[in-house]
Amino acid sequence: MELSTKDILTKKILDSQEMVRDYEVFSKKVEDTEIVDLFKDYAEECGIQAANLKKILNNKYSDR
């Protein structure tokens, strides 16, 4: 099955959002403050990626 560009963007948005959730959960389960901070940073970066991908999806593929 070949995915369209819209399908790929949607999948990567969901993947990035899942990564945000994972890093947030993991940051609460580890005790090393350096790793906690790193996971929080990664969660934020993944959130930015998801937002940017969503913006592209909405701009290029929204039903008008």
C-alpha positions in Angstrom: 0.0 0.0 0.0 1.4 3.3 -1.0 0.8 6.3 1.3 -0.1 9.8 0.0 1.8 12.8 1.2 -1.3 13.7 3.3 -1.3 10.2 4.9 2.5 10.4 5.7 2.1 13.8 7.3 -0.8 12.5 9.4 1.2 9.5 10.5 4.2 11.6 11.5 2.0 14.0 13.4 0.6 11.1 15.4 4.1 9.6 15.9 5.4 12.9 17.2 2.4 13.3 19.5 3.0 9.8 20.9 6.7 10.7 21.4 5.6 13.7 23.4 3.5 11.5 25.7 6.2 8.9 26.0 8.9 11.4 27.0 6.5 13.1 29.5 5.6 9.8 31.1 9.2 8.6 31.2 10.4 12.0 32.7 8.1 11.2 35.7 9.5 7.7 36.1 13.2 8.3 36.3 15.0 9.8 39.2 18.1 11.3 37.5 17.3 15.0 37.2 19.6 15.3 34.2 17.6 12.6 32.3 14.3 14.2 33.5 15.4 17.5 32.0 16.5 15.9 28.8 13.2 14.0 28.4 11.3 17.2 29.0 13.3 19.0 26.3 12.7 16.1 23.9 9.0 16.2 24.6 9.0 19.9 23.8 11.0 19.4 20.6 8.6 16.6 19.5 5.7 18.9 20.2 7.2 21.6 18.0 7.7 19.0 15.2 4.1 17.9 15.5 2.8 21.5 15.5 4.9 22.3 12.4 3.7 19.2 10.6 0.1 20.0 11.5 0.4 23.5 10.2 1.7 22.2 6.8 -1.1 19.6 6.7 -3.7 22.2 7.4 -2.3 24.7 5.0 -1.8 22.4 2.1 -4.5 19.7 2.6 -7.4 21.4 4.4 -10.8 20.9 2.8 -11.7 24.3 1.4 
